[in-house]
Amino acid sequence: MSNSPAAPFFTARVGHDGTQCDAWPDQPLLMSLEQGGIDWPSSCRNGTCRTCMCLLTEGQVRYEIDWPGLTPEEKAEGWVLPCVARPASDLTLELPSV
């Protein structure tokens, strides 16, 4: 099996307990999480309410458009919006502590 950069899907890991799911590059990360049976907070699904916001601790995501409802500082710190972010590699996500 080759390690081609055009993998059919990536792996999304959530937290430190081994929870993971397939993350498809052609759909929002939130959809992959839900399809993988991972209960993730969400509301608007268009990047404005920030309900799904989480910290990307490993990996990369991409956005279809360059607006997502995050400040430049939040983006620099690694915050992402899974409802509009698409995986660009295997990744690890952390939900903020409430």
C-alpha positions as CSV (number, residue, x, y, z in Angstrom):
1,M,0.0,0.0,0.0
2,S,1.4,3.4,-1.0
3,N,1.5,6.5,1.1
4,S,0.1,8.7,-1.6
5,P,-0.9,12.3,-0.5
6,A,-4.4,11.7,-1.9
7,A,-5.6,9.3,0.8
8,P,-9.3,8.4,0.4
9,F,-9.9,9.4,4.0
10,F,-8.1,10.4,7.1
11,T,-8.4,9.5,10.8
12,A,-9.9,12.0,13.3
13,R,-9.0,11.3,16.9
14,V,-10.9,13.0,19.7
15,G,-9.3,13.5,23.1
16,H,-6.9,11.1,24.7
17,D,-9.2,8.0,25.2
18,G,-8.6,6.5,21.8
19,T,-11.9,7.6,20.3
20,Q,-11.6,8.0,16.5
21,C,-13.4,7.9,13.2
22,D,-12.8,8.2,9.5
23,A,-12.6,11.8,8.3
24,W,-13.5,12.3,4.7
25,P,-11.8,15.1,2.8
26,D,-14.8,15.9,0.7
27,Q,-17.2,16.7,3.6
28,P,-17.1,18.9,6.7
29,L,-15.3,17.3,9.7
30,L,-18.5,17.6,11.8
31,M,-20.3,15.3,9.4
32,S,-17.5,12.7,9.6
33,L,-17.6,12.9,13.4
34,E,-21.3,12.3,13.5
35,Q,-21.2,9.5,10.9
36,G,-18.5,7.9,13.1
37,G,-20.8,7.9,16.1
38,I,-19.1,10.7,17.9
39,D,-21.5,13.1,19.8
40,W,-20.2,16.6,19.0
41,P,-21.8,19.9,20.0
42,S,-23.3,21.8,17.0
43,S,-26.0,24.2,16.1
44,C,-25.8,26.4,13.0
45,R,-23.5,24.2,10.8
46,N,-22.3,27.3,8.9
47,G,-19.4,28.5,11.1
48,T,-21.1,31.4,12.7
49,C,-22.4,30.2,16.1
50,R,-19.1,28.6,17.2
51,T,-20.9,25.8,19.1
52,C,-18.6,23.1,17.6
53,M,-15.4,25.1,18.0
54,C,-12.5,22.9,19.2
55,L,-8.7,22.8,19.4
56,L,-6.8,21.1,16.6
57,T,-3.8,19.6,18.5
58,E,-2.4,17.6,15.6
59,G,-2.9,17.6,11.9
60,Q,-4.4,20.1,9.4
61,V,-7.8,21.2,8.1
62,R,-8.8,23.4,5.2
63,Y,-11.7,25.6,4.6
64,E,-13.7,26.0,1.3
65,I,-13.9,29.7,1.9
66,D,-11.6,32.1,3.8
67,W,-14.0,33.5,6.3
68,P,-14.6,31.0,9.1
69,G,-15.9,32.6,12.3
70,L,-12.5,32.6,14.1
71,T,-10.2,35.5,14.8
72,P,-6.7,35.4,13.4
73,E,-5.5,34.8,17.0
74,E,-7.8,31.8,17.5
75,K,-6.6,30.3,14.2
76,A,-3.0,30.8,15.2
77,E,-3.7,29.0,18.5
78,G,-5.2,26.1,16.6
79,W,-8.9,26.6,17.0
80,V,-11.1,25.2,14.2
81,L,-14.8,25.0,13.3
82,P,-15.5,21.3,12.4
83,C,-18.9,22.3,10.8
84,V,-17.0,24.1,7.9
85,A,-13.5,22.6,8.2
86,R,-12.4,19.7,6.0
87,P,-9.6,17.4,7.1
88,A,-6.4,17.7,5.2
89,S,-4.5,15.1,7.2
90,D,-5.0,12.7,10.1
91,L,-5.8,14.9,13.0
92,T,-6.6,15.1,16.7
93,L,-9.3,17.4,18.2
94,E,-9.9,18.6,21.8
95,L,-13.2,20.0,23.0
96,P,-12.7,23.0,25.3
97,S,-13.3,22.5,29.0
98,V,-16.6,23.9,30.1
